[in-house]
Amino acid sequence: MSAPVARTTRLDAAASVERPLIVANVSRRRFLQGVSALGGLVLAVGYRSAGGAQEAKKYGADGMPNGWVDNPLAFVSVAADGTVTIVCHRSEMGQGVRTGMPMIVADELEADWKRVRIAQAPGDEKKFGNQDTDGSRSTRHFFEPMRRCGAAARTMLEAAAAERWKVPVSEVEAKNHEVVHRPTGRRLGYGSLAKAAAGRPVPARETLRLKDPKQFRYIGKGQLKLVDGRDIVSGKAQYGIDTRLDGMLYAVVARPPVYGGKVASFDATEALKVPGVQKVVQIEDSPPPAHFNPLGGVAVIARNTWAAMQGRQALKITWDDGPNAGYDSVAFKTTLEESAHKPGNDGDFAAAAAGAARRLDAEYYIPHLAHATMEAPAATVRITNGKCEVWGCFQSPQAARDLVAKRLGMSADDVIVHVTLLGGGFGRKSKPDYAIEAAVLSKAVGGKPVKVTWTRDDDLHNGYYHTVSVEHLEAGVDARGKPVAWLHRSVAPTIISTFNPAAKNEAPFELGMGVINVPFAIPNVRIENPESTAHTRIGWFRSVSNIPHAFAVQSFVAELAAAAGRDPKDFLLEVIGPARQVSPEMLSDTWNHGESPERYPVDTGRLRRVAEVAAREAGWGKTLPKGRALGIAAHYSFVSYIAAVVEVAVDDKGMLTIPRVDMAVDCGACVNPDRVRAQMEGACVMGVGIATLGEISFKGGRVEQDNFNSYQVTRMAEAPRDIRVHIIPGDYSKPMGGVGEPGVPPIPPALCNAIFAATGKRIRRLPIRDQLKA
Amino acid sequence: MVPLEINGKRQNVDLPGETPLLWTLRDELGLTGTKFGCGMALCGACTVHLDGQAVRSCVTPISTAANKKVVTIEAIGNAPAGKALQAAWVDLGVPQCGYCQAGQIMSAAALLAHNAKPTDAQIDEAMSGNICRCGTYTRIRAAIKQAVAKRGGTQ
């Protein structure tokens, strides 16, 4: 989930369509300090950022559209009864942001958590700063602004108290929802100071006194319960699909089954006879590129969702499938493989590989995936008196607002987007096509409220899919089996194709997810990225290109270890090399997850450490019964370092179970360690699902999977029995890393490495499904 | 008119008898705690109790539910097992997005109503129809066990 892609205006510029095949062909000797006997020379860098070097580059939250805001008046209010309301401007989809973000404010504010309530911000980035909830960025981009919000509000309460007592402000101190006058012990509750404090000027940023992390009440403690927990377990929590408005109508849409297809003709006669069906409306098709536009099709509007679904079934539609009608996953795999077999121009890799003692190669296939959020997309729109209100489960409420306004020909100022809880997001709900559908339908019924609900087959048939890829790896190894030359040829349709149909190469942000920014101590590295054409909507899916890249790279390292007869963990550490800071530029990574290369170098010491901790905690080297073994993988993504050791048991019939997984995570300092654990646990289960079951395939341009019987996901019995998360302690003065996504990538390779150790069977094609069956 | 008894309240709904209980609860009666996930009894998000048995309301026509006692997530806290499960869910921080959790709790409550001290295998079996895409399974199992322990293994 990527910074440059999340904003539509920048997409065309970001899409580089004329790019050399060779992305990087680099001697990395310069940063292999102490590793290589030869020093000093970068031979070639094949690719430079398309962005102009002249304009000063912005990083982190500064680099995001509408940046950050730390104005306490936008985020904090105190009522006369002392209730503190803190606004959460990011979307809750299970990562715990509605608990974590307000916790930061409350801590600096010295608020009593029991008297804090949370309000969800509508889509309004001018007021709240960037709201795209993706890229594992919320906490790392807003930790500091939210601290300043809390500290500023606290300072205003202290100043109001000092004025009331007519004492110097230096004599007062906010403590647990009260301001105390230290010399006299007098106290004033926040409620009694609320009005006076609100009238005071907001203190200048540089004058704010932030807490010493030792004084944190909530941050880093993990003892607070989820703010929505009680509502969730009692059925009161409101998701996008739960919106109910007076006079609301319910809609489902029949969308073109093939990307780029459209309605040739339709007959609604039978649909209109279904009891409860009120109207059938055609939605204008949007030819590719898909962008965040609705796909078009025919909508049935009814008294309830069931009647709408029955009406849709009774529609007679003839589709014009368009140019992607031939998209076939089996044939496309061959196409990708052919590209992956074509060598690029010769370079250092070839020279080094030619002189190597031995050459090895392997090729890995990872299919399309669907997010399959438990709550499929849903949105409700009402248009009254020139104003449009939208309710829904949006990861990017600002994009929903802008695009609904554009489609309705209204000003964004006249569109309000209310963000509900999201029943899962995983990147799907960053694309608000369903909000536009609801807006078009509300307009078609005179502005009455209309809720559009996606069914599971809609969700699987008309998604923004994770890409499909072939990853070709080659290595030349020395007499001891250590790689001296490394080639990674990655072939996958790019997400940019969803915005620019000419884009055929992976973008810098995709290659920067585990192809070019792999900090191995290998002196000759060559990265190639042959072209590939998208035939469906490609979108970002939790951890994005890291999934195929980490699967290939971490599997291949284990394959090299096996060829060398070495312990996979020791070999992995040797390939990572000694602890050092590697600059992203040196790796030809122009993206670096949108973060400053100075603040966020790639730290091999941290990568080594998570591998070592996961291995130690898992009891690496312990004796296990036949059919049981451990596998390891370590991957750097979203500026966090995660390693996993998976223990598998494979029985005589090839039945796979996963008794235990140990994950070590270094994401810097944590705000809410319990949610860091929860995200790792969830990422582990999702990673297992990707490795064992997940596959979206196409035939005749159509997705072959319809529901959870054909698109299988991990259930309780197949999930790891025991997931142990080991958090590396961090320092609050250092930059934080992401948490929501980076837990996923190491899981599939660690699992497959364990399967190899247990059975001798090497999995190079996901999903595993029945590949282990005897 | 189909006569229904939902969470102890009797009411008649004017819908075709084949209408699924799920959409009747959600769209007609405003009980949105019961969730739609698949429409084919594959994911368990829509689980409710029909005369004490866990059923998937997305494939249960209201004609089948007529004159039976329907209990949904909104009222499961009135039953001791349901209340204990809800408390354990909150205590252990089970939910991530939370969308599937109503169905998970309804399945778990039906299990505990019939088996006060289920084994791991029995938990797996009873919960295998409920999907959680956030992957909260280890905590769901732990919460069921905590609810069992807190109740001392009695019904």
Chai-1 contact restraints between the chains, C-beta under 6 A:
chainA,res_idxA,chainB,res_idxB,connection_type,confidence,min_distance_angstrom,max_distance_angstrom,comment,restraint_id
A,M93,B,C97,contact,1.0,0.0,6.0,A-B,restraint_1
A,G94,B,Q96,contact,1.0,0.0,6.0,A-B,restraint_2
A,G94,B,C97,contact,1.0,0.0,6.0,A-B,restraint_3
A,G94,B,C134,contact,1.0,0.0,6.0,A-B,restraint_4
A,K225,B,V90,contact,1.0,0.0,6.0,A-B,restraint_5
A,L226,B,G93,contact,1.0,0.0,6.0,A-B,restraint_6
A,G229,B,V90,contact,1.0,0.0,6.0,A-B,restraint_7
A,I232,B,P95,contact,1.0,0.0,6.0,A-B,restraint_8
A,I232,B,G98,contact,1.0,0.0,6.0,A-B,restraint_9
A,I232,B,Q101,contact,1.0,0.0,6.0,A-B,restraint_10
A,V233,B,Q86,contact,1.0,0.0,6.0,A-B,restraint_11
A,V233,B,W89,contact,1.0,0.0,6.0,A-B,restraint_12
A,S234,B,G77,contact,1.0,0.0,6.0,A-B,restraint_13
A,G235,B,G33,contact,1.0,0.0,6.0,A-B,restraint_14
A,G235,B,I73,contact,1.0,0.0,6.0,A-B,restraint_15
A,G235,B,E74,contact,1.0,0.0,6.0,A-B,restraint_16
A,G235,B,A102,contact,1.0,0.0,6.0,A-B,restraint_17
A,A237,B,G98,contact,1.0,0.0,6.0,A-B,restraint_18
A,Y239,B,Y99,contact,1.0,0.0,6.0,A-B,restraint_19
A,D242,B,T32,contact,1.0,0.0,6.0,A-B,restraint_20
A,N304,B,W23,contact,1.0,0.0,6.0,A-B,restraint_21
A,N304,B,D27,contact,1.0,0.0,6.0,A-B,restraint_22
A,T305,B,W23,contact,1.0,0.0,6.0,A-B,restraint_23
A,T305,B,D27,contact,1.0,0.0,6.0,A-B,restraint_24
A,W306,B,T19,contact,1.0,0.0,6.0,A-B,restraint_25
A,W306,B,W23,contact,1.0,0.0,6.0,A-B,restraint_26
A,M374,B,G37,contact,1.0,0.0,6.0,A-B,restraint_27
A,M374,B,A45,contact,1.0,0.0,6.0,A-B,restraint_28
A,M374,B,Y99,contact,1.0,0.0,6.0,A-B,restraint_29
A,M374,B,C100,contact,1.0,0.0,6.0,A-B,restraint_30
A,M374,B,R133,contact,1.0,0.0,6.0,A-B,restraint_31
A,E375,B,Y99,contact,1.0,0.0,6.0,A-B,restraint_32
A,G423,B,C97,contact,1.0,0.0,6.0,A-B,restraint_33
A,G423,B,Y99,contact,1.0,0.0,6.0,A-B,restraint_34
A,G424,B,C97,contact,1.0,0.0,6.0,A-B,restraint_35
A,G424,B,R133,contact,1.0,0.0,6.0,A-B,restraint_36
A,T455,B,G39,contact,1.0,0.0,6.0,A-B,restraint_37
A,R456,B,C38,contact,1.0,0.0,6.0,A-B,restraint_38
A,D674,B,G93,contact,1.0,0.0,6.0,A-B,restraint_39
A,A678,B,Q96,contact,1.0,0.0,6.0,A-B,restraint_40
A,G682,B,Q96,contact,1.0,0.0,6.0,A-B,restraint_41
A,G682,B,C134,contact,1.0,0.0,6.0,A-B,restraint_42
A,G682,B,G135,contact,1.0,0.0,6.0,A-B,restraint_43
A,V685,B,G135,contact,1.0,0.0,6.0,A-B,restraint_44
A,M686,B,G135,contact,1.0,0.0,6.0,A-B,restraint_45
A,N707,B,C38,contact,1.0,0.0,6.0,A-B,restraint_46
A,N707,B,M40,contact,1.0,0.0,6.0,A-B,restraint_47
A,N707,B,L42,contact,1.0,0.0,6.0,A-B,restraint_48
A,F708,B,C38,contact,1.0,0.0,6.0,A-B,restraint_49
A,F708,B,L42,contact,1.0,0.0,6.0,A-B,restraint_50
A,F708,B,C43,contact,1.0,0.0,6.0,A-B,restraint_51
A,N709,B,L42,contact,1.0,0.0,6.0,A-B,restraint_52
A,V713,B,I131,contact,1.0,0.0,6.0,A-B,restraint_53
A,R715,B,S128,contact,1.0,0.0,6.0,A-B,restraint_54
A,M716,B,D124,contact,1.0,0.0,6.0,A-B,restraint_55
A,M716,B,M127,contact,1.0,0.0,6.0,A-B,restraint_56
A,M716,B,S128,contact,1.0,0.0,6.0,A-B,restraint_57
A,M716,B,Y137,contact,1.0,0.0,6.0,A-B,restraint_58
A,A717,B,D124,contact,1.0,0.0,6.0,A-B,restraint_59
A,A717,B,S128,contact,1.0,0.0,6.0,A-B,restraint_60
A,A719,B,Y137,contact,1.0,0.0,6.0,A-B,restraint_61
A,I723,B,T138,contact,1.0,0.0,6.0,A-B,restraint_62
